Amino acid sequence: MKSSLIVLMLVLLSACSTSGKSQEPAETIWGYRWQGNILFVDVTSHGCTKAEDFSLLWNEDLLLLKRHTPDRCRRMPFVTTLNFETQRTAGQLVTFENPVKEKP
């Protein structure tokens, strides 16, 4: 009885310690462009994606587009364009940490 309780506790502890390590994969970007200080980013949507669902996280010239609200709509996925007002301009060098792919 004691040994089975110890084994159960070890399993539960190992499950808790690994759950904090899993991170959501970075949002795939299907293209982007600048117009002045406005950044236009193409992302996948299922019908409910809005710019407010994302955050722009800057680290010097590295940019991470992070989705903090999932799109729970059930429409077939499609690429939509979101726009974000930034302090940057089109001439400044910016590198995305997100994977950037060509539109399908």
WOJO-V573189 format. One record per run of one state. SS is the DSSP state (H for helix, E for strand, C for the rest). FROM is the first residue (numbers start at 1). TO is the last residue. If there is no record, write none. Layout:
SS/FROM/TO
SS/FROM/TO
This chain:
C/1/1
H/2/19
C/20/28
E/29/29
C/30/30
E/31/35
C/36/37
E/38/45
C/46/50
H/51/53
E/54/59
C/60/61
E/62/67
C/68/77
E/78/85
C/86/94
E/95/96
C/97/99
E/100/100
C/101/104
